[in-house]
Amino acid sequence: MALDSRQEAALQVVAEKFIAQHKGDAVKALKEMIVLNGHLQERLCRRGGTAPGDAVSA
């Protein structure tokens, strides 16, 4: 996924806010994001009838 400079800047702001919510601990923030994405993927799979991992692309 390629981002243009505007999208990259917006993503940077969101990432910095998310890390700040975790008191500056980037690893803790990343772990929570992975968990949240996993929950979202499970919900999408239940709605769409796909198996976990089917919608993941490299």
Secondary structure, 3 states (H helix, E strand, C coil): CCCCHHHHHHHHHHHHHHHHHCCCCHHHHHHHHHHHHHHHHHHHHHHHCCCCCCCCCC
